[in-house]
Amino acid sequence: MPNKVYVINKHGRPLMPCSPAKARHLLDEGKAKVKKRTPFTIQLVYGSSGYTQEVILGVDAGSKSIEISASTKKEEVFAADVTPRNDVVDLLSTRREFRRARRNRKTRYRKPRFNNRVRSKHKGWLAPSVEVKIQEHITSIKMVCRILPVSKVVVETAEFDLQLLKAIEEGKPVPQGEDYQQGEMYGHYNVRQYVLWRDNYTCQCCGAHPTKKKEVRLHVHHLESRKTGGDAPGNLVTLCDSCHEKLHKGLITEDDFKKRKRRSTRDATFMGIMRKTLMQRLCSELPIPVIETRGYITKATREKLLVLPKSHTNDALAIAQGKHGFNVGYLPGIEQIDKIYTIRPVRHHNRQLHKATILKRGIRKSNQAEKYVFGYRLFDKVQFNGQDCFIWKRRTSGYFVVKTIDGKIIHNSASFKKLRIAERASNYLIA
């Protein structure tokens, strides 16, 4: 199926997309103007009949990727792969480290005030790492609704039984009934005490164990840093004082440990947290119906009715065509769009004023950069040797690092004289 050109009327309301040839005629005759380059959208200068078909948007919600597909009963008119930000945890952890170091240098010790916490003051508060992903789901959906006359949004969400997944991975019996009320750390005061008990109060490297005759000081070590892996029991292991010191000096490695870290369930946890909040916000912010569906319905629609191979965008198409969408019958060979857009949210502002590492002679180098360098800003979409790419790094001398949206380097030192602006930077890179 050929690519589509998206059309909005003179009042900004979306109409049905047209072919590139039809759009070219409208532009040549002065009946339309270019509104946006990616995805290519034109706006009619004069009035239009406003004829539209029913368009349903299917959304495959996720933590690492969001798949979007808008379609009519016969053809797909838009498809996109959105990659949410996953750097918020690291950025907030770095900010916390700087704040604590600064407070320790400049202020006297103050007892922590545990009653003054945001989660107790603001009911319904969510962690920023979860909040940003929920907002990116909503923003992506609204972005499609601005260029297509979407009449309904169908969202596939998922719930994961984390206790069941952990039990299967560890070879334990499947939890049933009251087992779900007695989680992994049931009966233990805190995480540290549970990890020591789990490891039988024994060093998992040398096997040292405290006795009446021999005293051994035990530590709880993070397999990954607290910033990366958190304080979950699967990220902690018991080590004696001697092995802990050797590990940090590089004399031993984590390969010498008896226990290994289990697979992370961070993404599954995120899906469980965001499902209800996402649906509530979509229903309140969108003027069209928002329906929730499940994965087994999507799979049956894709395999038995649409007869399509497994892929993320095919799943999103099956969501739109499935039971809660068009509710199609057997419909193999549906027309799919050729161009699948890639959407990647990025941050523009860095609030850190100075570099963390102080240079020689005590010079504190500024961490802020000029907004424009030779007229180009970070993440501007440019053309270099006829290829579309984005500015990822800049030098004041006028040479830039340009990459594709997926991070592939096009040139490490492209002169500003060889670049041509295609689109100014926004919070979302689209290619």
ABEGO torsion letter per residue (X at the ends): XBBBBBBBBAAGBBBBBBBAAAAAAAAAAGABBBABAOBBBBBBABBBAGBBBBBBBBBBBBAABBBBBBBBAABBABBBBBBBBAAAAAAAAAAAAAAAAAAAAABBBBBBBAABBAAAABBGBBBAAAAAAAAAAAAAAAAAAAABBBABBBBBBBBBBAAAAAAAAAGBBBBBEAAAABBAABGBABAAAAAAAAAGGBBAAAGBBBBAABBBBBBBBBABBAAAAEABAAABBBBBAAAAAAAAAGABBAAABABBBBBBAAAAAAAAAAAAAAAAAAAAABABBBBBBBAAAAAAAAAAAAGBBBBAAAAAAAAAABAABAGBBBBBGBBBBABBBBBBBBBABBABABBABBBBGGBBBBABBBABBGGBBBGBBBBBGGBBBBBABBBAAGBBBBBBAAGBBABABBBAAABBBABBBBABBBX
